[in-house]
């Protein structure tokens, strides 16, 4: 009677081992003070940073959504890892936490060592931009769960905050100004709608020219990471909101107390060309609920700190905090 191996069932242990060898230097390139040990143990280890009076550990998890479909279909795998890190670490900043380390989960139907290595190269680049360490991860080859070339990603970021600095909502006051930090594009939200509009409604192709380069390059532009900007401006920021799914109107109220509202001057928003293209087939209110519209992060800033924040960033004024029901309104 013939015997069946794990490889016959669709799982290639040798490919997995090859992949681990490929990513070892990528993981090492993200090492920062606090990393204990290296890749290959059962768990990653990181020493609690010193200098905090009451350190609080913060954790955030996220994925990349259907942006992955574009990476898979185009064969461009080296940017979605940056997106994965960005979506997690940018959330930590909103609780005044700075990222310490990152973990990833990569699941696929059949492990393509080259593609997976490119994905992790992007994750490592995202960690370097975030000044945090990639200390571990998991790769799962699951034939029958995913089609041959498909893969999915999940990311997990852990950081540290000073306990007394975490409650930003209670610090927000009427009269505080709102400063937008530009996004790099769609970031990692709204791609199901974007794909339907661009490829089904408009019949566009990856290679079609858009603003002087192939459309796919614009769509796969990595999510901007705001960690370094936050670290430089931290002492001049009252609160901040990461503009992800739900857009400005649903994310900005998360940093407001019940008695205050955010008024955004719609004409002040520097809308990126890709959103102007999409808006040809999507109603305006839906655009502002599905996409960031060119705003990746919004900072709440005291009047006396506005000039400093503007001079040390590429941010620009888009509105103000006023008395009223907790909401963000576009005027």
Protein Blocks (a to p, Z undefined) as FASTA:
>chain_A
ZZddfklnopafklmmmmmmmmmmmmmmmgcehiacjehiabdcddddehifbdcddddd
ddebjmlmmmmmnopaklmmmmmmmmmmmmmmmnopacfbdcdddddfbdcfklmmmmmm
mmmmmmmmnopacfbdcddddehjacfklccddddddddddfklmmmmlmpcghiacddd
ddfbjmjghklmmmmmmmmmnopafklceehiafklmmmoccddfklmmmmmmmmcfbdc
dddehijmlmmmmmccfkbccdddfklpccdfklmmmmmmpcfklmmmmpgnopabdcdd
dfklmmmmmmmccbdcfbdcdedddddddZZ
